[in-house]
């Protein structure tokens, strides 16, 4: 736990909708917005730093779904990309 001397303030600018979302989420947990931001964002930041150190990628459920959907419907290769592929393979 931090002591008062090693605590520093952080100011964040948010649009009204984002602030409202944070306020509602904090109210659901019955904690202050500051405590909510501290609890949620610090933990998320720690997970992301650990993932980077481990060289792993962690995706939220929404990100996992978007990634899976992207894999299920790959984009179409453009004519320019086809020409580049042939050039790189050394074929005509």
Backbone as XML, in Angstrom:
<?xml version="1.0"?>
<chain id="A" units="angstrom">
  <residue number="1" name="UNK">
    <atom name="N" x="0.845" y="-1.179" z="0.000"/>
    <atom name="CA" x="0.000" y="0.000" z="0.000"/>
    <atom name="C" x="0.885" y="1.235" z="0.000"/>
  </residue>
  <residue number="2" name="UNK">
    <atom name="N" x="0.466" y="2.247" z="-0.666"/>
    <atom name="CA" x="1.232" y="3.485" z="-0.774"/>
    <atom name="C" x="1.074" y="4.323" z="0.472"/>
  </residue>
  <residue number="3" name="UNK">
    <atom name="N" x="2.133" y="5.054" z="0.778"/>
    <atom name="CA" x="2.037" y="6.042" z="1.842"/>
    <atom name="C" x="1.651" y="7.360" z="1.201"/>
  </residue>
  <residue number="4" name="UNK">
    <atom name="N" x="1.207" y="8.296" z="1.993"/>
    <atom name="CA" x="0.759" y="9.587" z="1.480"/>
    <atom name="C" x="1.868" y="10.293" z="0.714"/>
  </residue>
  <residue number="5" name="UNK">
    <atom name="N" x="3.128" y="10.107" z="1.115"/>
    <atom name="CA" x="4.232" y="10.834" z="0.479"/>
    <atom name="C" x="4.568" y="10.326" z="-0.923"/>
  </residue>
  <residue number="6" name="UNK">
    <atom name="N" x="4.223" y="9.078" z="-1.229"/>
    <atom name="CA" x="4.553" y="8.570" z="-2.569"/>
    <atom name="C" x="3.321" y="8.489" z="-3.476"/>
  </residue>
  <residue number="7" name="UNK">
    <atom name="N" x="2.297" y="9.244" z="-3.153"/>
    <atom name="CA" x="1.103" y="9.317" z="-3.982"/>
    <atom name="C" x="1.172" y="10.597" z="-4.805"/>
  </residue>
  <residue number="8" name="UNK">
    <atom name="N" x="0.883" y="10.482" z="-6.104"/>
    <atom name="CA" x="0.884" y="11.682" z="-6.935"/>
    <atom name="C" x="-0.428" y="11.763" z="-7.708"/>
  </residue>
  <residue number="9" name="UNK">
    <atom name="N" x="-0.920" y="12.965" z="-7.896"/>
    <atom name="CA" x="-2.192" y="13.128" z="-8.603"/>
    <atom name="C" x="-2.039" y="12.879" z="-10.102"/>
  </residue>
  <residue number="10" name="UNK">
    <atom name="N" x="-3.151" y="12.516" z="-10.724"/>
    <atom name="CA" x="-3.207" y="12.318" z="-12.169"/>
    <atom name="C" x="-4.484" y="12.976" z="-12.655"/>
  </residue>
  <residue number="11" name="UNK">
    <atom name="N" x="-4.355" y="13.863" z="-13.610"/>
    <atom name="CA" x="-5.530" y="14.527" z="-14.162"/>
    <atom name="C" x="-5.811" y="13.952" z="-15.545"/>
  </residue>
  <residue number="12" name="UNK">
    <atom name="N" x="-7.055" y="13.633" z="-15.799"/>
    <atom name="CA" x="-7.452" y="13.060" z="-17.077"/>
    <atom name="C" x="-8.615" y="13.868" z="-17.630"/>
  </residue>
  <residue number="13" name="UNK">
    <atom name="N" x="-8.536" y="14.227" z="-18.892"/>
    <atom name="CA" x="-9.634" y="14.932" z="-19.544"/>
    <atom name="C" x="-10.512" y="13.917" z="-20.266"/>
  </residue>
  <residue number="14" name="UNK">
    <atom name="N" x="-11.812" y="13.987" z="-20.009"/>
    <atom name="CA" x="-12.750" y="13.047" z="-20.612"/>
    <atom name="C" x="-13.916" y="13.791" z="-21.234"/>
  </residue>
  <residue number="15" name="UNK">
    <atom name="N" x="-14.472" y="13.206" z="-22.275"/>
    <atom name="CA" x="-15.716" y="13.765" z="-22.802"/>
    <atom name="C" x="-16.839" y="13.371" z="-21.836"/>
  </residue>
  <residue number="16" name="UNK">
    <atom name="N" x="-17.978" y="14.019" z="-21.960"/>
    <atom name="CA" x="-19.087" y="13.825" z="-21.028"/>
    <atom name="C" x="-19.553" y="12.370" z="-20.984"/>
  </residue>
  <residue number="17" name="UNK">
    <atom name="N" x="-19.614" y="11.710" z="-22.138"/>
    <atom name="CA" x="-20.076" y="10.328" z="-22.187"/>
    <atom name="C" x="-19.120" y="9.393" z="-21.442"/>
  </residue>
  <residue number="18" name="UNK">
    <atom name="N" x="-17.824" y="9.591" z="-21.625"/>
    <atom name="CA" x="-16.832" y="8.758" z="-20.938"/>
    <atom name="C" x="-16.900" y="8.967" z="-19.433"/>
  </residue>
  <residue number="19" name="UNK">
    <atom name="N" x="-17.031" y="10.223" z="-19.014"/>
    <atom name="CA" x="-17.118" y="10.512" z="-17.582"/>
    <atom name="C" x="-18.376" y="9.883" z="-16.992"/>
  </residue>
  <residue number="20" name="UNK">
    <atom name="N" x="-19.480" y="9.957" z="-17.729"/>
    <atom name="CA" x="-20.736" y="9.373" z="-17.265"/>
    <atom name="C" x="-20.575" y="7.856" z="-17.107"/>
  </residue>
  <residue number="21" name="UNK">
    <atom name="N" x="-19.902" y="7.223" z="-18.041"/>
    <atom name="CA" x="-19.686" y="5.773" z="-17.962"/>
    <atom name="C" x="-18.863" y="5.415" z="-16.732"/>
  </residue>
  <residue number="22" name="UNK">
    <atom name="N" x="-17.799" y="6.183" z="-16.477"/>
    <atom name="CA" x="-16.975" y="5.925" z="-15.292"/>
    <atom name="C" x="-17.777" y="6.140" z="-14.012"/>
  </residue>
  <residue number="23" name="UNK">
    <atom name="N" x="-18.578" y="7.185" z="-13.993"/>
    <atom name="CA" x="-19.392" y="7.480" z="-12.814"/>
    <atom name="C" x="-20.382" y="6.353" z="-12.549"/>
  </residue>
  <residue number="24" name="UNK">
    <atom name="N" x="-21.048" y="5.880" z="-13.604"/>
    <atom name="CA" x="-22.014" y="4.790" z="-13.448"/>
    <atom name="C" x="-21.332" y="3.511" z="-12.974"/>
  </residue>
  <residue number="25" name="UNK">
    <atom name="N" x="-20.177" y="3.209" z="-13.544"/>
    <atom name="CA" x="-19.456" y="2.002" z="-13.144"/>
    <atom name="C" x="-19.023" y="2.089" z="-11.683"/>
  </residue>
  <residue number="26" name="UNK">
    <atom name="N" x="-18.559" y="3.254" z="-11.272"/>
    <atom name="CA" x="-18.155" y="3.447" z="-9.873"/>
    <atom name="C" x="-19.350" y="3.289" z="-8.947"/>
  </residue>
  <residue number="27" name="UNK">
    <atom name="N" x="-20.482" y="3.848" z="-9.346"/>
    <atom name="CA" x="-21.689" y="3.730" z="-8.527"/>
    <atom name="C" x="-22.118" y="2.272" z="-8.377"/>
  </residue>
  <residue number="28" name="UNK">
    <atom name="N" x="-21.963" y="1.474" z="-9.444"/>
    <atom name="CA" x="-22.303" y="0.057" z="-9.362"/>
    <atom name="C" x="-21.463" y="-0.658" z="-8.307"/>
  </residue>
  <residue number="29" name="UNK">
    <atom name="N" x="-20.214" y="-0.239" z="-8.171"/>
    <atom name="CA" x="-19.326" y="-0.838" z="-7.166"/>
    <atom name="C" x="-19.419" y="-0.141" z="-5.816"/>
  </residue>
  <residue number="30" name="UNK">
    <atom name="N" x="-20.169" y="0.965" z="-5.795"/>
    <atom name="CA" x="-20.321" y="1.772" z="-4.579"/>
    <atom name="C" x="-18.984" y="2.288" z="-4.074"/>
  </residue>
  <residue number="31" name="UNK">
    <atom name="N" x="-18.202" y="2.793" z="-5.031"/>
    <atom name="CA" x="-16.926" y="3.431" z="-4.702"/>
    <atom name="C" x="-16.838" y="4.748" z="-5.459"/>
  </residue>
  <residue number="32" name="UNK">
    <atom name="N" x="-15.871" y="5.563" z="-5.108"/>
    <atom name="CA" x="-15.700" y="6.841" z="-5.802"/>
    <atom name="C" x="-15.154" y="6.602" z="-7.204"/>
  </residue>
  <residue number="33" name="UNK">
    <atom name="N" x="-15.313" y="7.598" z="-8.045"/>
    <atom name="CA" x="-14.768" y="7.507" z="-9.406"/>
    <atom name="C" x="-13.250" y="7.353" z="-9.338"/>
  </residue>
  <residue number="34" name="UNK">
    <atom name="N" x="-12.606" y="8.091" z="-8.446"/>
    <atom name="CA" x="-11.145" y="7.972" z="-8.296"/>
    <atom name="C" x="-10.747" y="6.553" z="-7.918"/>
  </residue>
  <residue number="35" name="UNK">
    <atom name="N" x="-11.468" y="5.957" z="-6.947"/>
    <atom name="CA" x="-11.157" y="4.586" z="-6.553"/>
    <atom name="C" x="-11.420" y="3.612" z="-7.699"/>
  </residue>
  <residue number="36" name="UNK">
    <atom name="N" x="-12.484" y="3.855" z="-8.456"/>
    <atom name="CA" x="-12.784" y="2.992" z="-9.595"/>
    <atom name="C" x="-11.654" y="3.056" z="-10.625"/>
  </residue>
  <residue number="37" name="UNK">
    <atom name="N" x="-11.267" y="4.265" z="-10.997"/>
    <atom name="CA" x="-10.198" y="4.434" z="-11.988"/>
    <atom name="C" x="-8.917" y="3.778" z="-11.484"/>
  </residue>
  <residue number="38" name="UNK">
    <atom name="N" x="-8.603" y="4.009" z="-10.213"/>
    <atom name="CA" x="-7.395" y="3.430" z="-9.625"/>
    <atom name="C" x="-7.466" y="1.908" z="-9.646"/>
  </residue>
  <residue number="39" name="UNK">
    <atom name="N" x="-8.588" y="1.353" z="-9.262"/>
    <atom name="CA" x="-8.741" y="-0.101" z="-9.192"/>
    <atom name="C" x="-8.687" y="-0.755" z="-10.566"/>
  </residue>
  <residue number="40" name="UNK">
    <atom name="N" x="-9.457" y="-0.220" z="-11.495"/>
    <atom name="CA" x="-9.587" y="-0.858" z="-12.808"/>
    <atom name="C" x="-8.388" y="-0.577" z="-13.708"/>
  </residue>
  <residue number="41" name="UNK">
    <atom name="N" x="-8.000" y="0.679" z="-13.826"/>
    <atom name="CA" x="-6.950" y="1.009" z="-14.790"/>
    <atom name="C" x="-5.572" y="0.549" z="-14.348"/>
  </residue>
  <residue number="42" name="UNK">
    <atom name="N" x="-5.294" y="0.635" z="-13.060"/>
    <atom name="CA" x="-3.980" y="0.189" z="-12.594"/>
    <atom name="C" x="-3.827" y="-1.312" z="-12.801"/>
  </residue>
  <residue number="43" name="UNK">
    <atom name="N" x="-4.876" y="-2.070" z="-12.480"/>
    <atom name="CA" x="-4.811" y="-3.519" z="-12.678"/>
    <atom name="C" x="-4.663" y="-3.865" z="-14.158"/>
  </residue>
  <residue number="44" name="UNK">
    <atom name="N" x="-5.403" y="-3.177" z="-15.014"/>
    <atom name="CA" x="-5.286" y="-3.406" z="-16.455"/>
    <atom name="C" x="-3.883" y="-3.058" z="-16.944"/>
  </residue>
  <residue number="45" name="UNK">
    <atom name="N" x="-3.356" y="-1.958" z="-16.473"/>
    <atom name="CA" x="-1.998" y="-1.557" z="-16.867"/>
    <atom name="C" x="-0.976" y="-2.609" z="-16.436"/>
  </residue>
  <residue number="46" name="UNK">
    <atom name="N" x="-1.135" y="-3.140" z="-15.239"/>
    <atom name="CA" x="-0.205" y="-4.186" z="-14.763"/>
    <atom name="C" x="-0.292" y="-5.434" z="-15.633"/>
  </residue>
  <residue number="47" name="UNK">
    <atom name="N" x="-1.516" y="-5.822" z="-16.030"/>
    <atom name="CA" x="-1.666" y="-6.990" z="-16.918"/>
    <atom name="C" x="-0.981" y="-6.741" z="-18.257"/>
  </residue>
  <residue number="48" name="UNK">
    <atom name="N" x="-1.151" y="-5.535" z="-18.804"/>
    <atom name="CA" x="-0.552" y="-5.227" z="-20.105"/>
    <atom name="C" x="0.976" y="-5.209" z="-20.026"/>
  </residue>
  <residue number="49" name="UNK">
    <atom name="N" x="1.520" y="-4.684" z="-18.944"/>
    <atom name="CA" x="2.976" y="-4.676" z="-18.774"/>
    <atom name="C" x="3.488" y="-6.106" z="-18.646"/>
  </residue>
  <residue number="50" name="UNK">
    <atom name="N" x="2.793" y="-6.938" z="-17.865"/>
    <atom name="CA" x="3.198" y="-8.339" z="-17.719"/>
    <atom name="C" x="3.131" y="-9.069" z="-19.055"/>
  </residue>
  <residue number="51" name="UNK">
    <atom name="N" x="2.090" y="-8.808" z="-19.838"/>
    <atom name="CA" x="1.967" y="-9.430" z="-21.157"/>
    <atom name="C" x="3.116" y="-9.018" z="-22.064"/>
  </residue>
  <residue number="52" name="UNK">
    <atom name="N" x="3.461" y="-7.750" z="-22.024"/>
    <atom name="CA" x="4.568" y="-7.267" z="-22.860"/>
    <atom name="C" x="5.874" y="-7.929" z="-22.451"/>
  </residue>
  <residue number="53" name="UNK">
    <atom name="N" x="6.076" y="-8.081" z="-21.161"/>
    <atom name="CA" x="7.305" y="-8.735" z="-20.692"/>
    <atom name="C" x="7.344" y="-10.198" z="-21.109"/>
  </residue>
  <residue number="54" name="UNK">
    <atom name="N" x="6.177" y="-10.855" z="-21.069"/>
    <atom name="CA" x="6.093" y="-12.268" z="-21.443"/>
    <atom name="C" x="5.990" y="-12.455" z="-22.950"/>
  </residue>
  <residue number="55" name="UNK">
    <atom name="N" x="5.863" y="-11.348" z="-23.673"/>
    <atom name="CA" x="5.670" y="-11.350" z="-25.116"/>
    <atom name="C" x="4.438" y="-12.166" z="-25.501"/>
  </residue>
  <residue number="56" name="UNK">
    <atom name="N" x="3.364" y="-11.949" z="-24.748"/>
    <atom name="CA" x="2.082" y="-12.573" z="-25.051"/>
    <atom name="C" x="1.068" y="-11.471" z="-25.320"/>
  </residue>
  <residue number="57" name="UNK">
    <atom name="N" x="0.020" y="-11.840" z="-25.985"/>
    <atom name="CA" x="-1.048" y="-10.893" z="-26.273"/>
    <atom name="C" x="-2.279" y="-11.342" z="-25.497"/>
  </residue>
  <residue number="58" name="UNK">
    <atom name="N" x="-2.847" y="-10.437" z="-24.721"/>
    <atom name="CA" x="-4.077" y="-10.730" z="-24.009"/>
    <atom name="C" x="-5.176" y="-9.852" z="-24.589"/>
  </residue>
  <residue number="59" name="UNK">
    <atom name="N" x="-6.256" y="-10.494" z="-24.977"/>
    <atom name="CA" x="-7.375" y="-9.768" z="-25.565"/>
    <atom name="C" x="-8.595" y="-9.880" z="-24.662"/>
  </residue>
  <residue number="60" name="UNK">
    <atom name="N" x="-9.353" y="-8.808" z="-24.605"/>
    <atom name="CA" x="-10.620" y="-8.836" z="-23.889"/>
    <atom name="C" x="-11.578" y="-9.720" z="-24.680"/>
  </residue>
  <residue number="61" name="UNK">
    <atom name="N" x="-12.700" y="-10.142" z="-24.079"/>
    <atom name="CA" x="-13.661" y="-10.940" z="-24.837"/>
    <atom name="C" x="-14.120" y="-10.246" z="-26.126"/>
  </residue>
  <residue number="62" name="UNK">
    <atom name="N" x="-14.330" y="-8.947" z="-26.091"/>
    <atom name="CA" x="-14.738" y="-8.211" z="-27.290"/>
    <atom name="C" x="-13.630" y="-8.234" z="-28.333"/>
  </residue>
  <residue number="63" name="UNK">
    <atom name="N" x="-12.389" y="-8.050" z="-27.900"/>
    <atom name="CA" x="-11.253" y="-8.093" z="-28.825"/>
    <atom name="C" x="-11.060" y="-9.500" z="-29.388"/>
  </residue>
  <residue number="64" name="UNK">
    <atom name="N" x="-11.278" y="-10.522" z="-28.553"/>
    <atom name="CA" x="-11.164" y="-11.902" z="-29.022"/>
    <atom name="C" x="-12.172" y="-12.183" z="-30.136"/>
  </residue>
  <residue number="65" name="UNK">
    <atom name="N" x="-13.402" y="-11.723" z="-29.938"/>
    <atom name="CA" x="-14.441" y="-11.928" z="-30.940"/>
    <atom name="C" x="-14.091" y="-11.216" z="-32.247"/>
  </residue>
  <residue number="66" name="UNK">
    <atom name="N" x="-13.635" y="-9.970" z="-32.138"/>
    <atom name="CA" x="-13.261" y="-9.212" z="-33.333"/>
    <atom name="C" x="-12.102" y="-9.896" z="-34.064"/>
  </residue>
  <residue number="67" name="UNK">
    <atom name="N" x="-11.132" y="-10.417" z="-33.330"/>
    <atom name="CA" x="-9.988" y="-11.107" z="-33.928"/>
    <atom name="C" x="-10.456" y="-12.380" z="-34.631"/>
  </residue>
  <residue number="68" name="UNK">
    <atom name="N" x="-11.310" y="-13.159" z="-33.965"/>
    <atom name="CA" x="-11.825" y="-14.387" z="-34.550"/>
    <atom name="C" x="-12.603" y="-14.086" z="-35.823"/>
  </residue>
  <residue number="69" name="UNK">
    <atom name="N" x="-13.443" y="-13.053" z="-35.774"/>
    <atom name="CA" x="-14.233" y="-12.689" z="-36.953"/>
    <atom name="C" x="-13.329" y="-12.248" z="-38.101"/>
  </residue>
  <residue number="70" name="UNK">
    <atom name="N" x="-12.268" y="-11.543" z="-37.795"/>
    <atom name="CA" x="-11.325" y="-11.121" z="-38.833"/>
    <atom name="C" x="-10.643" y="-12.335" z="-39.465"/>
  </residue>
  <residue number="71" name="UNK">
    <atom name="N" x="-10.335" y="-13.340" z="-38.661"/>
    <atom name="CA" x="-9.714" y="-14.554" z="-39.197"/>
    <atom name="C" x="-10.690" y="-15.356" z="-40.051"/>
  </residue>
  <residue number="72" name="UNK">
    <atom name="N" x="-11.968" y="-15.294" z="-39.722"/>
    <atom name="CA" x="-12.976" y="-16.045" z="-40.460"/>
    <atom name="C" x="-13.299" y="-15.418" z="-41.805"/>
  </residue>
  <residue number="73" name="UNK">
    <atom name="N" x="-13.048" y="-14.134" z="-41.945"/>
    <atom name="CA" x="-13.336" y="-13.471" z="-43.218"/>
    <atom name="C" x="-12.142" y="-12.609" z="-43.625"/>
  </residue>
  <residue number="74" name="UNK">
    <atom name="N" x="-11.079" y="-13.285" z="-44.097"/>
    <atom name="CA" x="-9.893" y="-12.521" z="-44.488"/>
    <atom name="C" x="-10.208" y="-11.560" z="-45.630"/>
  </residue>
  <residue number="75" name="UNK">
    <atom name="N" x="-9.482" y="-10.473" z="-45.660"/>
    <atom name="CA" x="-9.708" y="-9.477" z="-46.700"/>
    <atom name="C" x="-9.252" y="-10.018" z="-48.055"/>
  </residue>
  <residue number="76" name="UNK">
    <atom name="N" x="-9.812" y="-9.480" z="-49.105"/>
    <atom name="CA" x="-9.455" y="-9.898" z="-50.460"/>
    <atom name="C" x="-8.143" y="-9.229" z="-50.865"/>
  </residue>
  <residue number="77" name="UNK">
    <atom name="N" x="-7.325" y="-10.001" z="-51.548"/>
    <atom name="CA" x="-6.047" y="-9.503" z="-52.023"/>
    <atom name="C" x="-6.287" y="-8.618" z="-53.240"/>
  </residue>
  <residue number="78" name="UNK">
    <atom name="N" x="-5.693" y="-7.445" z="-53.220"/>
    <atom name="CA" x="-5.859" y="-6.504" z="-54.343"/>
    <atom name="C" x="-4.930" y="-6.907" z="-55.485"/>
  </residue>
  <residue number="79" name="UNK">
    <atom name="N" x="-5.207" y="-6.422" z="-56.691"/>
    <atom name="CA" x="-4.305" y="-6.711" z="-57.815"/>
    <atom name="C" x="-2.867" y="-6.253" z="-57.529"/>
  </residue>
  <residue number="80" name="UNK">
    <atom name="N" x="-2.716" y="-5.116" z="-56.895"/>
    <atom name="CA" x="-1.370" y="-4.625" z="-56.568"/>
    <atom name="C" x="-0.672" y="-5.587" z="-55.606"/>
  </residue>
  <residue number="81" name="UNK">
    <atom name="N" x="-1.407" y="-6.130" z="-54.642"/>
    <atom name="CA" x="-0.818" y="-7.081" z="-53.706"/>
    <atom name="C" x="-0.430" y="-8.378" z="-54.421"/>
  </residue>
  <residue number="82" name="UNK">
    <atom name="N" x="-1.252" y="-8.800" z="-55.372"/>
    <atom name="CA" x="-0.918" y="-9.999" z="-56.149"/>
    <atom name="C" x="0.364" y="-9.790" z="-56.946"/>
  </residue>
  <residue number="83" name="UNK">
    <atom name="N" x="0.480" y="-8.613" z="-57.577"/>
    <atom name="CA" x="1.702" y="-8.312" z="-58.344"/>
    <atom name="C" x="2.916" y="-8.292" z="-57.424"/>
  </residue>
  <residue number="84" name="UNK">
    <atom name="N" x="2.763" y="-7.700" z="-56.228"/>
    <atom name="CA" x="3.873" y="-7.649" z="-55.278"/>
    <atom name="C" x="4.270" y="-9.052" z="-54.846"/>
  </residue>
  <residue number="85" name="UNK">
    <atom name="N" x="3.289" y="-9.921" z="-54.611"/>
    <atom name="CA" x="3.577" y="-11.305" z="-54.227"/>
    <atom name="C" x="4.366" y="-12.024" z="-55.299"/>
  </residue>
  <residue number="86" name="UNK">
    <atom name="N" x="3.966" y="-11.838" z="-56.550"/>
    <atom name="CA" x="4.702" y="-12.459" z="-57.654"/>
    <atom name="C" x="6.120" y="-11.911" z="-57.729"/>
  </residue>
  <residue number="87" name="UNK">
    <atom name="N" x="6.260" y="-10.621" z="-57.558"/>
    <atom name="CA" x="7.575" y="-9.993" z="-57.590"/>
    <atom name="C" x="8.459" y="-10.543" z="-56.489"/>
  </residue>
  <residue number="88" name="UNK">
    <atom name="N" x="7.912" y="-10.685" z="-55.311"/>
    <atom name="CA" x="8.694" y="-11.190" z="-54.175"/>
    <atom name="C" x="9.066" y="-12.654" z="-54.346"/>
  </residue>
  <residue number="89" name="UNK">
    <atom name="N" x="8.194" y="-13.429" z="-54.997"/>
    <atom name="CA" x="8.494" y="-14.848" z="-55.240"/>
    <atom name="C" x="9.412" y="-15.031" z="-56.444"/>
  </residue>
  <residue number="90" name="UNK">
    <atom name="N" x="9.587" y="-13.982" z="-57.220"/>
    <atom name="CA" x="10.431" y="-14.059" z="-58.409"/>
    <atom name="C" x="9.724" y="-14.702" z="-59.590"/>
  </residue>
  <residue number="91" name="UNK">
    <atom name="N" x="8.394" y="-14.696" z="-59.565"/>
    <atom name="CA" x="7.627" y="-15.243" z="-60.690"/>
    <atom name="C" x="6.977" y="-14.086" z="-61.433"/>
  </residue>
  <residue number="92" name="UNK">
    <atom name="N" x="6.491" y="-14.374" z="-62.634"/>
    <atom name="CA" x="5.886" y="-13.303" z="-63.434"/>
    <atom name="C" x="4.432" y="-13.243" z="-63.273"/>
  </residue>
</chain>
